[in-house]
Amino acid sequence: MNPMSRRTMLAATAAGGALTASTTLAQGAGQGDVPQPIRGNTGGTDPGPRNAAADRDNPDLLAPPPTDAGDIPNLKWPFSLSHNRLQDGGWARQVTVRELPVSKAMAGVDMRLNPGGIRELHWHKADEWSLMLNGSARITCIDENGRNFIADVKQGDLWYFSSGLPHSIQALQDGCEFLLVFDDGDFSEDNTFLISQWFAHLPKPVLAKNFNEPESAFANIPQKQLYIFAAPVPPSLQADTVADPNGPVPNPFVFRMMDMQPVKCPGGSVRIVDSQVFKASARIAAAFVEIEPGGMRELHWHPLADEWQYYISGRARMTVFASGNNSRTFDYQAGDVGYVPRAMGHYIENTGDAPVRYLEMFVAPRYTDVSLAQWLALIPPELVKQHLHLSDTVIGRLQKQKQLVVGSSQSATSPPAQPG
């Protein structure tokens, strides 16, 4: 059964929900098939009132698989439901523990800068990892030894700033949108250390003494935060370069992720970016995963850290096993954040007809995972048979190398994926 027929097993035949004996309200009119909370012989129709669009986006919450059980907290939050902070130079919205309470380890920000728009000079207590989603920008930073870094970043590029390092982001001529990820679920984009606010809260005599200038030099400093503001598009990178007598930073703050060779898998590909290849990214590891239609990120778990996910394209579902009698399934699409607490078993399956692209993020210097199939392949076959009652044939086909992403018709001769 294809995903659409599974989700719309029974279309609504009576679209209205009774309000009073004489008044009805139509539900789903003109919206096509309306999915119903029915699976097999269980459940029943929902005549409304209801949010049919939300039900279409979350078919496995509306009609959970019969294997779902127990009590697992919400593991999904769409950025589209977050408050959007609109500014002269762009906008920003975030997902923190306020929006997704289970996400204690990490928080994320989706930010847009118009052409020339500036995310003002600032720093914060959390480490910042970022992926440029579209467009391009110029970033600046200095480290604690006064070594500066100025670079242009484009779609698919990453940057990383350790906590406390001051930096800025300015869009180039095409504007940009990027994802920011922080190693603290309580992080708030609204409470960063902004240079405009610090200047506004310093006595003018102190500023004058610090910079050896007359107080009049600071007569026009902003009296409120700038945060994101409009500005002209910056000149060429060469024209913006500032000579630094302290020398270059030892590990560049930018990594060209799409230039790296992906690990090819039977059902897609994976790019793993951690401190081994991106030296500056000391505390945050990531995997950029692509799953072809019909493919699935293999059953696995992460032994050392919680997983924070961001879905870039496609439609997917994930079932999370939390030990005991606890398992729950969620559906995801572009712009959604997912979360898997440490050591919980899960998969991500492509349920659409286009590739799924998403990020796996961890507060860890190294990317680590454990493959269920590889584990079973590397222990005595008889032990597997005694536990799971599998045939010798099936046990003999278990892969001793991680597959990472399996295909829709995985065969015994599929080459193993070997992440480097």
NULUMFI-227416 format. One record per residue (C-alpha): z, y, x; residue in three letters. Coordinates in steps of 0.1 Angstrom, whole numbers, plus 5000, padded with zeros to 4 digits. Each point is the difference from the previous one (the first is absolute). Layout:
! residues N
ZYXALA ...
***
This chain:
! residues 420
500050005000MET 499050345015ASN 502650275004PRO 498750214971MET 500149714975SER 503549915012ARG 501250354995ARG 498450054966THR 500749664986MET 500350144966LEU 498650344990ALA 501850204973ALA 498649944966THR 502450244982ALA 500150315022ALA 502550194979GLY 503849985000GLY 501850074967ALA 502150325000LEU 500950024963THR 498749834969ALA 497250264997SER 499450115036THR 498449815029THR 499150105036LEU 496949845016ALA 500649855035GLN 497349945025GLY 497250144979ALA 496950065021GLY 501649845030GLN 498449665000GLY 501949685000ASP 503850055000VAL 501949735019PRO 502849824982GLN 503349855012PRO 498849654994ILE 499749725025ARG 499149664987GLY 502249924970ASN 502650265009THR 500450364991GLY 498450194971GLY 497950304992THR 501250365006ASP 498650224972PRO 501650315015GLY 500950275006PRO 499149925036ARG 498550135033ASN 496849795000ALA 498850155033ALA 503249905018ALA 499849654985ASP 496449965013ARG 501250105035ASP 503049764999ASN 498849684983PRO 502549795019ASP 502950214988LEU 498749994964LEU 499449635001ALA 501949865030PRO 498949665015PRO 502349724988PRO 501249965036THR 501750344999ASP 503749974996ALA 503450165008GLY 500850365009ASP 497950195026ILE 500050385000PRO 496950214995ASN 497749975031LEU 497350254990LYS 499650374997TRP 496750194995PRO 499750335019PHE 498450134968SER 503449994983LEU 501750215028SER 500650374997HIS 497150195016ASN 501050315020ARG 497050244997LEU 499750275028GLN 497550265010ASP 498549775027GLY 500249664982GLY 502549774985TRP 502549725007ALA 501849724981ARG 502449745012GLN 501549664993VAL 503749975012THR 503049804987VAL 500150254972ARG 496749874986GLU 500349645014LEU 503749915004PRO 499349675019VAL 498250195027SER 503050075022LYS 498249965034ALA 496950224995MET 498650294981ALA 496550134996GLY 498250334994VAL 496450054988ASP 498850355011MET 496850204996ARG 499150305020LEU 497150234990ASN 497650115027PRO 502150205025GLY 503249914981GLY 503149965022ILE 503049784997ARG 502350255018GLU 501749945033LEU 503049774994HIS 502049705011TRP 502249754983HIS 502649735006LYS 497749714991ALA 497149865021ASP 496650084984GLU 497049764999TRP 496850124984SER 496649874990LEU 497150254993MET 498649894966LEU 497050245000ASN 498950325017GLY 501250125033SER 502850215015ALA 501550145032ARG 503549905010ILE 502350155025THR 503349885015CYS 502250045031ILE 502449745013ASP 503550065013GLU 498750075035ASN 497750284988GLY 496849805003ARG 497650104973ASN 497449804980PHE 497150154980ILE 497449774984ALA 497649974971ASP 500449704977VAL 497549864975LYS 499949744973GLN 501649675012GLY 501950165028ASP 503849975004LEU 502650235015TRP 503749965007TYR 502750255007PHE 503549885010SER 503050164982SER 500850355012GLY 496650085016LEU 498550334985PRO 496549974987HIS 497350154977SER 497049884980ILE 497050224992GLN 496949904980ALA 496650055015LEU 496950114982GLN 499849714975ASP 503750004991GLY 502049685001CYS 502449764983GLU 502449785019PHE 502949754995LEU 503350075018LEU 502549725003VAL 503650055012PHE 502649755012ASP 502650114975ASP 499949944962GLY 502250314994ASP 497550225019PHE 498950304979SER 497050225009GLU 501850284983ASP 502850015026ASN 498250025034THR 500950255027PHE 497450284995LEU 499550275026ILE 499650264973SER 503449924984GLN 501750005034TRP 498750345009PHE 501050134966ALA 503549885005HIS 500650155035LEU 501450355006PRO 497350235014LYS 502250085031PRO 500149635008VAL 496249974997LEU 499650315022ALA 502449865027LYS 498449655000ASN 496450135004PHE 500950315020ASN 498250224975GLU 501150304979PRO 501349924965GLU 497050184986SER 497849725012ALA 501449784973PHE 499850254971ALA 497249804982ASN 501349645003ILE 499749814967PRO 503150014978GLN 499449664984LYS 498549675011GLN 496249975004LEU 499949614998TYR 496349974992ILE 498050325002PHE 496450125001ALA 498450115033ALA 496650035016PRO 498449685014VAL 501049985037PRO 497550045028PRO 498749725021SER 502649775017LEU 499050135034GLN 500750354989ALA 503449904986ASP 501149815031THR 503150155016VAL 500549925037ALA 503349845007ASP 501650025035PRO 502249704990ASN 497149764998GLY 498849774972PRO 502149784979VAL 500249645014PRO 499149834968ASN 497550184977PRO 501250064964PHE 496749904985VAL 498449654996PHE 496449944989ARG 500849704977MET 496549954988MET 498749975036ASP 502149695006MET 498549654994GLN 501449854969PRO 501249644997VAL 497449824979LYS 501449774974CYS 498549764975PRO 500650254972GLY 500050345017GLY 501350165031SER 503250155015VAL 500750285025ARG 503549985014ILE 501350335015VAL 503549995017ASP 501550125032SER 498049755020GLN 496850184993VAL 501250354988PHE 502650075026LYS 501350324983ALA 500849804968SER 503449895012ALA 501749934967ARG 497349944974ILE 497649705000ALA 497049974976ALA 497249774989ALA 496850124983PHE 498949714978VAL 496649964983GLU 499749724974ILE 496649904987GLU 499549924962PRO 501649674993GLY 502150015032GLY 503750015006MET 502550115026ARG 501549665007GLU 503549894989LEU 502350145026HIS 503250215007TRP 501250255025HIS 503249895018PRO 501150335016LEU 499350294977ALA 499250114964ASP 496350064992GLU 498850334986TRP 496549984986GLN 497350264991TYR 496949904981TYR 496850195010ILE 497449834979SER 499449704976GLY 502349814976ARG 502649755011ALA 503049814988ARG 503049885019MET 502749754991THR 503350035019VAL 502449715004PHE 503650125006ALA 501649665005SER 501849804973GLY 498550034965ASN 498650355007ASN 496350085000SER 498050294986ARG 496350114999THR 498650355002PHE 496550154998ASP 498850275024TYR 497050245004GLN 499050295021ALA 502850265005GLY 502849754992ASP 503049935023VAL 501349645002GLY 503249875016TYR 501349665012VAL 503649975013PRO 500449825033ARG 499449625000ALA 498849984964MET 496949774997GLY 496850154985HIS 496250024999TYR 497550284991ILE 497049884980GLU 496850194993ASN 499649994962THR 497050234998GLY 496350005010ASP 500350245029ALA 501949975033PRO 503850075001VAL 501150225029ARG 503750075005TYR 502650075026LEU 503049795009GLU 502750225017MET 503249905017PHE 502950185018VAL 499649795031ALA 498450035035PRO 498049684995ARG 498149854971TYR 501449654990THR 499449764972ASP 500449634992VAL 497249804984SER 501049744975LEU 497049775007ALA 500550035038GLN 503749904996TRP 499149694981LEU 497249915024ALA 502350015030LEU 502849774988ILE 499949624996PRO 497549914972PRO 502549754985GLU 502550284996LEU 497550204981VAL 499149714978LYS 503749924992GLN 500550364989HIS 496850094981LEU 498549664992HIS 496650115014LEU 497449745010SER 499249925036ASP 496650154995THR 501450344989VAL 502749995028ILE 497349925026GLY 498050314990ARG 502950245005LEU 499050275025GLN 502050035032LYS 498850365005GLN 500850284976LYS 497150074976GLN 501450354990LEU 497450044973VAL 498749694983VAL 496749984980GLY 499449904964SER 498649665011SER 502049935031GLN 498849685017SER 501549765025ALA 497550125026THR 500850374997SER 500650165034PRO 503550125005PRO 500750375004ALA 501750085032GLN 501550355002PRO 500150145034GLY 
***
